[in-house]
Amino acid sequence: MLVAGMAAVMWVLEVIDQVFSGADLDQYGIRPHDVPDGLLGIISAPFLHAGFGHLIGNTIPFLVL
């Protein structure tokens, strides 16, 4: 149930990122050599994806594992 909830959060965030052009959620991903933003990215990066193809490619193995 927890894994399905995490997958749902990933999909909701990607829809928000794609539909609202001003959202730009990818800025919260991992930023190397930038301690404050980079540390936040370690937590947020698993929920952010580069597009629906990337999200689909990660969701199926995530749910299987």
C-alpha positions as CSV (number, residue, x, y, z in Angstrom):
1,M,0.0,0.0,0.0
2,L,2.9,2.4,0.8
3,V,4.6,1.7,-2.5
4,A,1.4,2.3,-4.4
5,G,0.9,5.6,-2.5
6,M,4.4,6.7,-3.4
7,A,3.8,5.8,-7.1
8,A,0.6,7.9,-7.0
9,V,2.5,10.9,-5.6
10,M,5.1,10.5,-8.4
11,W,2.3,10.6,-11.0
12,V,0.5,13.5,-9.4
13,L,3.7,15.6,-9.3
14,E,4.5,14.8,-12.9
15,V,1.0,15.8,-14.1
16,I,1.4,19.1,-12.1
17,D,4.8,19.6,-13.6
18,Q,3.6,19.0,-17.2
19,V,0.2,20.8,-17.0
20,F,1.3,24.0,-15.1
21,S,4.3,25.3,-17.1
22,G,5.3,27.6,-14.3
23,A,5.5,24.8,-11.8
24,D,9.1,23.7,-12.9
25,L,9.3,21.0,-10.1
26,D,12.5,19.6,-11.7
27,Q,14.4,22.5,-10.0
28,Y,14.0,20.5,-6.7
29,G,16.1,17.6,-8.0
30,I,19.6,16.9,-7.0
31,R,22.0,19.8,-7.5
32,P,25.7,18.7,-7.1
33,H,28.0,21.0,-5.3
34,D,25.2,23.0,-3.7
35,V,24.8,21.9,-0.2
36,P,21.4,23.3,0.8
37,D,19.6,22.6,-2.5
38,G,21.5,19.4,-3.0
39,L,20.4,17.9,0.3
40,L,16.8,18.8,-0.4
41,G,17.2,17.1,-3.8
42,I,18.2,13.8,-2.2
43,I,14.7,13.7,-0.6
44,S,12.7,15.1,-3.5
45,A,14.5,13.5,-6.5
46,P,12.9,10.1,-6.3
47,F,9.5,11.7,-6.9
48,L,10.6,13.9,-9.8
49,H,10.9,12.6,-13.4
50,A,12.0,14.1,-16.7
51,G,8.7,13.3,-18.4
52,F,6.0,10.7,-18.7
53,G,8.3,8.2,-20.6
54,H,10.8,8.4,-17.7
55,L,8.0,8.0,-15.2
56,I,6.5,5.0,-16.9
57,G,9.9,3.4,-17.2
58,N,10.4,3.8,-13.5
59,T,6.9,3.1,-12.2
60,I,6.6,-0.5,-13.5
61,P,9.8,-1.8,-11.9
62,F,9.1,0.2,-8.7
63,L,5.8,-1.5,-8.3
64,V,7.2,-4.9,-9.1
65,L,10.1,-4.6,-6.7
